[in-house]
Amino acid sequence: MFPPRFDYERPGSLDAALAALADEGAIPLAGGHDLIPLLKARERDPETVVDLSGLVALRGVERVAVDDVDGPVERLSIGALTTDADLLDAEPAGVDALLDATAAVGDAQIRNRGTVGGNLAAAHPASDIPAATVAADATLHLAGPDGDRTVPAEAFATGDHETVREGDELLTRISVPLDPDAGGAYARETHPSTGYAAVGVAARLRVVDGAVTDPRVAAVGLRDAPVRLAAVERELDGADAGTPVDSVADAAARAGESVDEPVREDHVVSADQRRTLLPTCAEDAVAEAVARAVGREGVVA
């Protein structure tokens, strides 16, 4: 199908991009993997497409020190227009789940064009990166005509292709806490038709004195927005990391307790199938996160 007719702008600065988006009917274009198909299907009918590819200031990956109540803490700052491939090439330490999830996105061609921020802003219910940002307790930074604001990753997506971002705002960067002792991972079952995740689970946790602490586990593909698996987190908290097999399996078995009805389904993967896949994905992600954290603490598993 052919997309509708629209005007096109390619601003060279953030201020110019925000000014362009202030016009009614303007929508942003990042990597284009979500927007272009929607345009072709006539599910979007913008007056103006604002191409963000000229905003070089919104690219790059760096470690930054941020003042906290307990003193300076280190975070990873990812420009929203950083491509998936560039994030993987940077290989930043301390964001295992995010790297796993980014590597799961599409194929090499898609990762070379797609952006981390675009992936989050598109808010596809089965996209991988949102699960990892929720598990990592990341913060999303938005810029708009009223200034800058921050949103926890957990609160950003509100539904199928819906977020708290206003139409005249842009996601500018993603800030992820770094902890040298933490371990994370992402595991998924791929939808055989779409290539997205039928179910995907991201986990991040620490191991202190041989026990799991501060676990965060999130899933995608089940509801219209990422879901925290609180029952898994409660079961994991304090678990013995030296003998993780039973504790991880017990925690993963409770994954479904955190997912309210209705669960997403289509003509290929039913809601019951997704619920069946969920504990396996949760166990795979949590087991790998524990193994990585154990290796960093020096515990003998």
C-alpha positions, 0 to 999 in steps of 0.5 A, a space after each residue: 500500500 502507499 502512504 498518505 501525502 504529507 509534508 516533510 521536515 528534517 530539523 538540525 537541532 532539538 529546538 527546531 524539532 520541538 518547534 516543528 512538532 508543535 504544529 498540529 498533525 506533526 509526528 516524529 520519525 526516528 528509525 522508521 521501522 514502526 512508523 513506515 508500516 503504519 503509514 503504508 497501512 494508512 493507520 497514521 495520516 500526519 500532516 507533517 513527518 519530522 525526521 529526527 535523523 539530523 539531531 546528532 546530539 541525541 546519539 551516543 552512549 556514555 557513563 555519567 556521574 549523577 548526584 543522589 541522596 547518598 552521593 554521586 552514582 554512576 549511570 549509563 546515558 543512552 541518546 534516544 537516537 542511538 541505533 541498536 547496533 551502536 549500543 551493541 558495539 559500545 558493549 557497556 558494562 552493567 546493562 546485561 538485560 538491555 544488551 540481550 534485549 537489543 540483540 534480540 531486536 529484528 536482524 542486523 539490518 533492522 538494528 543498524 537503522 532502528 533506534 533505542 528511543 524509537 523502540 521505546 516511543 513506539 511502545 509495541 506491546 511485544 517489543 524487547 527493549 521496554 522489558 529491559 528498561 523496566 527491569 533495569 529501573 531506567 529513567 526516560 528523559 523527555 523534552 517539550 515546550 514546557 521544559 524537560 521532565 523525567 519518567 520511570 521506564 515502568 510508567 512510560 508505556 500505557 498501552 498498545 502504541 501508547 505512552 505518556 509522551 505528549 505529541 509535542 515532546 521528544 524522548 531525548 535519552 535513557 538513563 540506566 543505573 549501573 551496579 558492578 555487582 548486578 546481573 541481568 538477562 533477557 529471554 524470549 520466545 519468538 512469535 513465528 509470524 511477526 518476529 516480535 516476542 510472543 513472550 519476553 522476560 527481562 531480569 536484573 538482580 544483585 547477589 549480596 553475601 550469597 543471597 539474591 537482593 533487589 530483584 526486578 523482573 518484567 515481561 512483554 508480549 502479554 499485555 498492551 504494556 510491559 508487566 512487572 512480575 512482582 510475584 517472581 520478585 518476592 519469591 527471589 528476594 533473599 533466595 540462596 544464589 549458591 544453589 539457584 536451581 530450585 529457587 529460580 524454578 520456584 520463582 518462575 512458576 509464580 510468573 503468571 500470578 502477576 499478569 491480569 486478564 486479558 492476555 494478548 492473543 492472535 490467530 497464531 499464538 493464543 493467550 493460553 500459549 503465552 501464559 504457558 511460555 511465560 514461566 519458561 522465559 522467566 526461568 531462563 532470564 532469572 537463571 542467567 541473571 543469577 549466574 552473571 551476578 554470582 560470577 561478579 560476587 565470586 560466589 561458588 554456585 
